[in-house]
Amino acid sequence: MTTLTTERLVLRPFSETDAPLVERYASDPDVAKTALNIPHPYPEGGALTFIQSAQQQVEEGSALFFAMTEKGVGDCIGIISVSLATAHNRGELGY
């Protein structure tokens, strides 16, 4: 999978080492109430399960998932995803 770099950000493939930060962010009630697919309370271990599922979807070609990081820092600060519906020639962007 490709890594994308801008002046401020790096969008890179997820790593299982991102799980603690993803879990911390997803556990925030303010984050959960703005997203359809983030349960609250967020289950312990849920981020690792999410990352593994995301990696599988990327391998299957049904979605793209990027860990958003600040350039030069490397820690995950967010997620960008593109769900692909190839039968309809469409995709859905989530962040």
DSSP file (Angstrom, degrees, kcal/mol; ACC not computed):
  #  RESIDUE AA STRUCTURE BP1 BP2  ACC     N-H-->O    O-->H-N    N-H-->O    O-->H-N    TCO  KAPPA ALPHA  PHI   PSI    X-CA   Y-CA   Z-CA
    1    1 A M              0   0    0      0, 0.0     2,-0.1     0, 0.0    63,-0.0   0.000 360.0 360.0 360.0 147.2    0.0    0.0    0.0
    2    2 A T        -     0   0    0     10,-0.1     2,-0.5     1,-0.0     0, 0.0  -0.416 360.0-141.4 -78.5 147.7    1.2    3.5   -0.8
    3    3 A T        -     0   0    0      9,-0.1     2,-0.4    -2,-0.1     9,-0.2  -0.945  17.1-154.4-104.9 131.6    2.3    6.1    1.7
    4    4 A L  E     -A   11   0A   0      7,-2.7     7,-3.3    -2,-0.5     2,-0.4  -0.894   8.3-164.8-109.1 136.4    1.1    9.7    0.8
    5    5 A T  E     +A   10   0A   0     -2,-0.4     5,-0.2     5,-0.2     2,-0.2  -0.975  10.0 175.0-126.4 133.1    3.1   12.7    2.1
    6    6 A T        -     0   0    0      3,-3.1    65,-0.0    -2,-0.4     0, 0.0  -0.577  53.6 -85.4-116.1-174.7    2.0   16.4    2.2
    7    7 A E  S    S+     0   0    0     -2,-0.2     3,-0.0     1,-0.2    -2,-0.0   0.859 126.6  15.6 -60.4 -35.7    3.8   19.4    3.6
    8    8 A R  S    S+     0   0    0      1,-0.1    63,-3.1    62,-0.1     2,-0.3   0.679 121.9  50.6-111.6 -24.8    2.4   18.6    7.1
    9    9 A L  E     - B   0  70A   0     61,-0.3    -3,-3.1    63,-0.1     2,-0.4  -0.798  51.2-154.7-125.0 157.4    1.1   15.0    7.1
   10   10 A V  E     -AB   5  69A   0     59,-2.5    59,-2.4    -2,-0.3     2,-0.6  -0.998   9.9-160.0-125.9 127.1    2.0   11.5    6.2
   11   11 A L  E     +AB   4  68A   0     -7,-3.3    -7,-2.7    -2,-0.4    57,-0.2  -0.941  29.3 163.7-105.1 115.2   -0.8    9.0    5.4
   12   12 A R  E     - B   0  67A   0     55,-2.3    55,-3.6    -2,-0.6    -9,-0.1  -0.820  42.6 -81.4-130.6 164.5    0.6    5.5    5.9
   13   13 A P        -     0   0    0      0, 0.0    53,-0.1     0, 0.0    -1,-0.1  -0.322  55.9-101.1 -62.0 150.6   -0.6    2.0    6.2
   14   14 A F        -     0   0    0     51,-0.4     2,-0.3    37,-0.1    51,-0.0  -0.357  32.7-159.9 -68.9 152.5   -1.7    1.0    9.7
   15   15 A S    >   -     0   0    0     -2,-0.1     3,-2.3     1,-0.0     4,-0.3  -0.956  30.4-119.2-127.4 150.6    0.5   -1.0   12.0
   16   16 A E  G >  S+     0   0    0     -2,-0.3     3,-1.3     1,-0.3    35,-0.1   0.740 112.9  70.1 -61.6 -20.1   -0.7   -3.0   15.0
   17   17 A T  G 3  S+     0   0    0      1,-0.2     4,-0.3     2,-0.1    -1,-0.3   0.635  87.3  66.3 -71.0 -12.3    1.5   -0.7   17.1
   18   18 A D  G <> S+     0   0    0     -3,-2.3     4,-2.4     1,-0.2     3,-0.5   0.638  76.3  92.7 -77.0 -14.6   -1.0    2.1   16.3
   19   19 A A  H <> S+     0   0    0     -3,-1.3     4,-2.9    -4,-0.3     5,-0.3   0.847  77.6  53.9 -54.9 -45.4   -3.7    0.2   18.4
   20   20 A P  H  > S+     0   0    0      0, 0.0     4,-2.0     0, 0.0    -1,-0.2   0.916 114.2  41.7 -59.0 -42.0   -3.1    1.9   21.8
   21   21 A L  H  > S+     0   0    0     -3,-0.5     4,-2.6    -4,-0.3     5,-0.2   0.913 114.5  50.8 -70.6 -41.6   -3.6    5.4   20.3
   22   22 A V  H  X S+     0   0    0     -4,-2.4     4,-2.9     1,-0.2     5,-0.2   0.925 111.6  48.9 -59.9 -43.5   -6.5    4.4   18.1
   23   23 A E  H  X S+     0   0    0     -4,-2.9     4,-1.5    -5,-0.2    -1,-0.2   0.895 110.2  51.1 -64.1 -39.8   -8.2    2.9   21.1
   24   24 A R  H  < S+     0   0    0     -4,-2.0     4,-0.4    -5,-0.3    -2,-0.2   0.935 114.2  43.1 -62.7 -46.0   -7.6    6.0   23.2
   25   25 A Y  H >< S+     0   0    0     -4,-2.6     3,-1.4     1,-0.2     6,-0.3   0.932 113.9  50.2 -65.5 -45.5   -9.1    8.3   20.5
   26   26 A A  H 3< S+     0   0    0     -4,-2.9    -1,-0.2     1,-0.3    -2,-0.2   0.742 103.1  61.9 -67.2 -22.5  -12.0    5.9   19.8
   27   27 A S  T 3< S+     0   0    0     -4,-1.5    -1,-0.3    -5,-0.2    -2,-0.2   0.618  78.4 104.0 -77.6 -12.6  -12.8    5.8   23.6
   28   28 A D    X>  -     0   0    0     -3,-1.4     4,-2.4    -4,-0.4     3,-0.8  -0.586  69.5-144.6 -72.2 121.5  -13.4    9.5   23.7
   29   29 A P  H 3> S+     0   0    0      0, 0.0     4,-2.1     0, 0.0    -1,-0.2   0.832  98.9  57.3 -58.0 -33.0  -17.2   10.0   23.9
   30   30 A D  H 34 S+     0   0    0      2,-0.2     4,-0.3     1,-0.2    -4,-0.1   0.842 109.6  45.0 -67.7 -32.0  -17.0   13.2   21.7
   31   31 A V  H X4 S+     0   0    0     -3,-0.8     3,-1.4    -6,-0.3     4,-0.4   0.928 111.9  52.2 -72.5 -46.9  -15.3   11.1   18.9
   32   32 A A  H >< S+     0   0    0     -4,-2.4     3,-1.2     1,-0.3     6,-0.3   0.857 104.2  55.8 -59.7 -37.8  -17.8    8.3   19.2
   33   33 A K  T 3< S+     0   0    0     -4,-2.1    -1,-0.3     1,-0.2    -2,-0.2   0.608 105.2  53.2 -76.3  -7.8  -20.8   10.5   18.9
   34   34 A T  T <  S+     0   0    0     -3,-1.4     2,-0.4    -4,-0.3    -1,-0.2   0.425 103.6  64.8-101.2   1.0  -19.6   11.9   15.6
   35   35 A A    X   -     0   0    0     -3,-1.2     3,-0.7    -4,-0.4    -1,-0.0  -0.976  65.8-148.7-129.2 137.7  -19.1    8.5   13.9
   36   36 A L  T 3  S+     0   0    0     -2,-0.4    -1,-0.1     1,-0.2    -4,-0.0   0.822  97.1  44.7 -69.6 -31.7  -21.6    5.8   13.0
   37   37 A N  T 3  S+     0   0    0      2,-0.1    -1,-0.2     1,-0.0    -5,-0.1   0.230  87.4  93.6-105.3  14.6  -19.3    2.9   13.4
   38   38 A I    <   -     0   0    0     -3,-0.7    -3,-0.2    -6,-0.3     2,-0.1  -0.914  64.7-148.6-108.9 111.4  -17.5    3.7   16.7
   39   39 A P        -     0   0    0      0, 0.0    -7,-0.1     0, 0.0    -2,-0.1  -0.398  17.8-114.7 -74.4 153.1  -19.3    2.1   19.7
   40   40 A H  S    S+     0   0    0      1,-0.2     2,-0.1     2,-0.1   -13,-0.1  -0.985 103.6  36.6-134.9 127.2  -19.3    3.7   23.1
   41   41 A P  S    S-     0   0    0      0, 0.0    -1,-0.2     0, 0.0   -14,-0.1   0.465  99.8-135.6 -71.2 147.1  -17.9    2.6   25.4
   42   42 A Y        -     0   0    0     -2,-0.1    -2,-0.1   -15,-0.1     2,-0.1  -0.565  23.9-114.4 -74.5 131.2  -15.2    1.4   23.1
   43   43 A P    >   -     0   0    0      0, 0.0     3,-2.2     0, 0.0     4,-0.3  -0.376  28.2-104.8 -71.6 143.0  -14.3   -2.2   23.9
   44   44 A E  T 3  S+     0   0    0      1,-0.3     0, 0.0     2,-0.1     0, 0.0  -0.461 111.3  19.6 -62.0 131.6  -10.8   -3.0   25.2
   45   45 A G  T 3> S+     0   0    0     -2,-0.2     4,-1.7   -26,-0.1    -1,-0.3   0.374  90.3 119.5  86.2  -4.3   -8.9   -4.6   22.3
   46   46 A G  H <>  +     0   0    0     -3,-2.2     4,-2.5     1,-0.2    -2,-0.1   0.827  67.9  56.7 -64.2 -32.6  -11.3   -3.1   19.8
   47   47 A A  H  > S+     0   0    0     -4,-0.3     4,-2.8     2,-0.2    -1,-0.2   0.901 105.8  49.4 -68.7 -39.9   -8.6   -1.1   18.0
   48   48 A L  H  > S+     0   0    0      2,-0.2     4,-2.4     1,-0.2    -1,-0.2   0.921 112.3  48.6 -64.0 -42.5   -6.4   -4.1   17.3
   49   49 A T  H  X S+     0   0    0     -4,-1.7     4,-2.3     2,-0.2    -2,-0.2   0.916 112.0  49.9 -61.2 -43.4   -9.5   -5.9   15.9
   50   50 A F  H  X S+     0   0    0     -4,-2.5     4,-2.8     2,-0.2    -2,-0.2   0.930 110.9  48.5 -60.4 -47.1  -10.3   -2.8   13.8
   51   51 A I  H  X S+     0   0    0     -4,-2.8     4,-2.5     1,-0.2    -2,-0.2   0.904 111.8  48.9 -63.3 -42.1   -6.7   -2.6   12.4
   52   52 A Q  H  X S+     0   0    0     -4,-2.4     4,-1.9     2,-0.2    -1,-0.2   0.901 112.9  47.8 -63.9 -40.5   -6.6   -6.3   11.6
   53   53 A S  H  X S+     0   0    0     -4,-2.3     4,-2.4     2,-0.2    -2,-0.2   0.904 111.2  51.3 -65.3 -41.6  -10.0   -5.9    9.8
   54   54 A A  H  X S+     0   0    0     -4,-2.8     4,-2.2     1,-0.2    -2,-0.2   0.916 109.0  50.5 -61.8 -43.6   -8.8   -2.8    7.9
   55   55 A Q  H  X S+     0   0    0     -4,-2.5     4,-2.2     1,-0.2    -1,-0.2   0.886 110.2  50.5 -62.7 -38.3   -5.7   -4.7    6.8
   56   56 A Q  H  X S+     0   0    0     -4,-1.9     4,-2.1     2,-0.2    -1,-0.2   0.913 109.3  50.5 -65.8 -42.4   -7.8   -7.6    5.5
   57   57 A Q  H  X>S+     0   0    0     -4,-2.4     5,-2.0     2,-0.2     6,-1.0   0.880 109.9  50.9 -63.5 -37.4  -10.1   -5.2    3.6
   58   58 A V  H ><5S+     0   0    0     -4,-2.2     3,-0.7     2,-0.2    -1,-0.2   0.931 110.2  49.3 -63.6 -45.4   -7.1   -3.5    2.0
   59   59 A E  H 3<5S+     0   0    0     -4,-2.2    -2,-0.2     1,-0.2    -1,-0.2   0.857 111.5  49.6 -62.3 -35.6   -5.7   -7.0    0.9
   60   60 A E  H 3<5S-     0   0    0     -4,-2.1    -1,-0.2    -5,-0.1    -2,-0.2   0.651 111.3-122.9 -77.2 -15.8   -9.1   -7.9   -0.5
   61   61 A G  T <<5S+     0   0    0     -4,-0.9    -3,-0.2    -3,-0.7    -2,-0.1   0.651  81.2 114.2  82.4  15.9   -9.3   -4.6   -2.4
   62   62 A S  S   <S+     0   0    0     -5,-2.0    22,-2.7    -6,-0.2     2,-0.3   0.558  80.7   3.4 -95.4  -8.8  -12.6   -3.5   -0.9
   63   63 A A  E     - C   0  83A   0     -6,-1.0     2,-0.4    20,-0.2    -2,-0.3  -0.987  57.5-133.7-163.9 164.5  -11.2   -0.5    1.0
   64   64 A L  E     - C   0  82A   0     18,-2.3    18,-2.6    -2,-0.3     2,-0.4  -0.992  20.8-172.3-124.4 137.7   -8.2    1.7    1.8
   65   65 A F  E     - C   0  81A   0     -2,-0.4     2,-0.4    16,-0.2   -51,-0.4  -0.999   1.7-172.5-131.8 132.6   -7.2    2.7    5.3
   66   66 A F  E     - C   0  80A   0     14,-3.0    14,-2.2    -2,-0.4     2,-0.6  -0.974  22.3-136.1-124.8 138.8   -4.5    5.2    6.2
   67   67 A A  E     -BC  12  79A   0    -55,-3.6   -55,-2.3    -2,-0.4     2,-0.5  -0.834  27.7-139.8 -84.7 125.9   -3.1    6.1    9.6
   68   68 A M  E     +BC  11  78A   0     10,-2.9     9,-3.7    -2,-0.6    10,-0.9  -0.782  29.8 172.3 -90.8 127.4   -2.8    9.9    9.6
   69   69 A T  E     -BC  10  76A   0    -59,-2.4   -59,-2.5    -2,-0.5     2,-0.4  -0.936  37.5-106.7-132.4 155.4    0.4   11.2   11.2
   70   70 A E  E >>  -B    9   0A   0      5,-0.6     3,-2.4    -2,-0.3     4,-1.5  -0.670  51.1 -99.6 -77.4 135.7    2.1   14.5   11.6
   71   71 A K  T 34 S+     0   0    0    -63,-3.1    -1,-0.1    -2,-0.4   -62,-0.0  -0.326 108.6  14.3 -57.2 129.5    5.2   14.6    9.3
   72   72 A G  T 34 S+     0   0    0      1,-0.1    -1,-0.3    -2,-0.0   -63,-0.1   0.323 119.1  70.2  87.9  -8.0    8.3   13.9   11.4
   73   73 A V  T <4 S-     0   0    0     -3,-2.4    -2,-0.2     2,-0.1     3,-0.1   0.831  70.5-162.3-106.1 -54.3    6.4   12.5   14.4
   74   74 A G     <  +     0   0    0     -4,-1.5     2,-0.2     1,-0.3    -3,-0.1   0.095  43.1 125.8  95.6 -23.4    4.9    9.2   13.2
   75   75 A D        -     0   0    0     -5,-0.1    -5,-0.6     1,-0.1    -1,-0.3  -0.499  69.5-106.3 -73.1 138.4    2.2    8.7   15.9
   76   76 A C  E     +C   69   0A   0     -2,-0.2    -7,-0.2     1,-0.2    -1,-0.1  -0.434  41.6 169.8 -64.0 127.6   -1.3    8.1   14.6
   77   77 A I  E     -     0   0A   0     -9,-3.7     2,-0.3     1,-0.3    -8,-0.2   0.384  63.9 -16.1-117.6  -1.8   -3.5   11.2   15.0
   78   78 A G  E     -C   68   0A   0    -10,-0.9   -10,-2.9     2,-0.0     2,-0.4  -0.981  62.2-107.0 178.1 179.3   -6.4   10.0   12.9
   79   79 A I  E     -C   67   0A   0     16,-0.5     2,-0.4    -2,-0.3   -12,-0.2  -0.976  16.1-168.9-131.1 139.2   -7.8    7.7   10.3
   80   80 A I  E     +C   66   0A   0    -14,-2.2   -14,-3.0    -2,-0.4     2,-0.3  -0.999  16.1 179.3-125.5 132.7   -8.7    8.1    6.7
   81   81 A S  E     -CD  65  94A   0     13,-3.0    13,-2.9    -2,-0.4     2,-0.4  -0.959  20.3-162.1-133.3 151.6  -10.6    5.4    4.8
   82   82 A V  E     -CD  64  93A   0    -18,-2.6   -18,-2.3    -2,-0.3     2,-0.5  -0.957  12.3-157.5-130.6 113.6  -12.0    4.9    1.4
   83   83 A S  E     -CD  63  92A   0      9,-2.6     9,-2.2    -2,-0.4     2,-0.5  -0.788  16.1-145.2 -89.3 131.7  -14.6    2.1    1.0
   84   84 A L  E     - D   0  91A   0    -22,-2.7     2,-0.5    -2,-0.5     7,-0.2  -0.842  22.5-176.5-106.7 132.0  -14.8    0.9   -2.5
   85   85 A A  E >>> + D   0  90A   0      5,-3.1     5,-1.8    -2,-0.5     3,-1.5  -0.749  12.1 173.9-119.0  79.4  -18.0   -0.2   -4.3
   86   86 A T  G >45S+     0   0    0     -2,-0.5     3,-0.7     1,-0.3    -1,-0.1   0.807  72.9  63.8 -62.7 -31.0  -16.5   -1.3   -7.6
   87   87 A A  G 345S+     0   0    0      1,-0.2    -1,-0.3    -3,-0.1    -2,-0.0   0.809 114.6  33.9 -62.1 -27.4  -19.8   -2.8   -8.9
   88   88 A H  G <45S-     0   0    0     -3,-1.5    -1,-0.2     2,-0.2    -2,-0.2   0.356 109.1-122.4-107.5   2.5  -21.2    0.8   -8.8
   89   89 A N  T <<5S+     0   0    0     -3,-0.7     2,-0.3    -4,-0.5    -3,-0.2   0.901  74.1 113.8  57.2  43.4  -17.9    2.5   -9.7
   90   90 A R  E   < -D   85   0A   0     -5,-1.8    -5,-3.1     2,-0.0     2,-0.3  -0.902  45.7-164.6-139.1 165.3  -18.0    4.5   -6.4
   91   91 A G  E     -D   84   0A   0     -2,-0.3     2,-0.4    -7,-0.2    -7,-0.2  -0.957  14.3-136.5-145.3 164.2  -16.3    5.0   -3.2
   92   92 A E  E     -D   83   0A   0     -9,-2.2    -9,-2.6    -2,-0.3     2,-0.4  -0.992  15.2-147.3-128.9 127.2  -17.0    6.6    0.2
   93   93 A L  E     +D   82   0A   0     -2,-0.4     2,-0.4   -11,-0.2   -11,-0.2  -0.774  18.1 179.5 -95.2 132.3  -14.4    8.7    2.0
   94   94 A G  E      D   81   0A   0    -13,-2.9   -13,-3.0    -2,-0.4    -2,-0.0  -0.978 360.0 360.0-130.0 147.0  -14.3    8.7    5.8
   95   95 A Y              0   0    0     -2,-0.4   -16,-0.5   -15,-0.2    -1,-0.1   0.319 360.0 360.0-149.5 360.0  -12.0   10.6    8.2
